[in-house]
Amino acid sequence: MKAMVVRELGGGWVEEDIHIADPIGQEVLVELKASGLCGSDQMEMSQEVQYPPPAVLGHEIAGVVTAVGPNVTEFAVGDHVAACLVQFCGKCERCLDGEPGLCRSPEPTVRGEDEEPRLKDADGKPLTQGMALGGFAQQSLVHENMLVKLPKDMPFAQAAVIGCGVITGTGAVLNAAKVRAGEDVVIIGAGGVGLNAVSGAVLASAGKIISVDVNAASLEAAKKFGATHTINSAEVDPVAAVKELTGGFGVKYVFDVVGIGATARQGYDMLDNGGTLYQIGMGSPTDTLNTVPLENAFARKGIQGVFLGSGVPKRDMAMLVEQYQAGRLNLDDIVSGEIKLSQVNEGYQMIRDPKVNRVVITDFS
């Protein structure tokens, strides 16, 4: 099959013919119909974080099941499916407590060292399967725990982006923060994930939904998704602007999607007493949040990290599909462009444009 392979860090993606294994155990073979381009894959291509080259990256996928392993119970050939990168066993204490993102034993979702690799290049050498999905390819071999069944009338492109960007943004609001109706929120960053956090706030019936960004076009997009107020932090002090909008108090919930020390500190300073900064964005691993006064502990201000929406992917993805089909979740405007598999490098150039939210591979020929 065709795949876009990262051969060296920072070297971009190269089209190759590679081999994908037959499914064993609880594995499901999926013919891909859509695969989203996420910034996390670009970071993995540029620096060795977890998936060393040669590797097939890509983790926002949707498609049709073409084969299943002998132990698969949830899926059958012909099913339409989408995936989430959360690898979980479903049996450990964390999984049973509703926190699969903190699974203590994710090993069953990948093959062991004594088993044939899922992916090999034309010379028979193993390829790293990024995030246990390897979605920049014509097919993906995935453990059934990482898949959710789709209605046959659900568009593949919109379904694909749910598995990372959408579930991350909406889940931060609905699962991690559990925002209640009428409560005010601030979302720092109006890119793809930030817009989905706005959508999450709309689903939660939040009060003021305040979007903060340095780009005017991104802020206009945030309004389209449901932001009630916008702040251009390149023009005004965003902390002061938030305080002005909230009677001088600040808000109980701030979501930082940008993920650098400066924005995290701004988010913290926007908090009302008893508020929490939810850290969604991931910037440089060496970046830090500047020290905050210890006395702030008595104001009960907190910081909480959020991974993939802090929820249960199978449950939450199915719910988000339902919300989209009911017209309550805007996914159509998340998908800004569609490309061929061979155009991954060009696609990542496209998403540098603030007006582009997500680019999705839909032509795998």
Secondary structure, 3 states (H helix, E strand, C coil): CEEEEECCCCCCCEEEECEECCCCCCEEEEEEEEEECCHHHHHHHHCCCCCCCCEECCCEEEEEEEEECCCCCCCCCCCEEEECCCCCCCCCHHHHCCCHHHCCCCHHHCCCCCCCCCEECCCCCECEEHHHCCCCECEEEEEHHHEEEECCCCCHHHHHHHHHHHHHHHHHHHHHCCCCCCCCEEEECCCHHHHHHHHHHHHCCCCCEEEEECCHHHHHHHHHHCCCEEEECCCCCHHHHHHHHCCCCCEEEEEECCCCHHHHHHHHHCEEEEEEEEECCCCCCCCCCCCCCHHHHHHCCEEEECCHHHCCHHHHHHHHHHHHHCCCCCCCCCEEEEEEHHHHHHHHHHCCCCCCCEEEEEECC
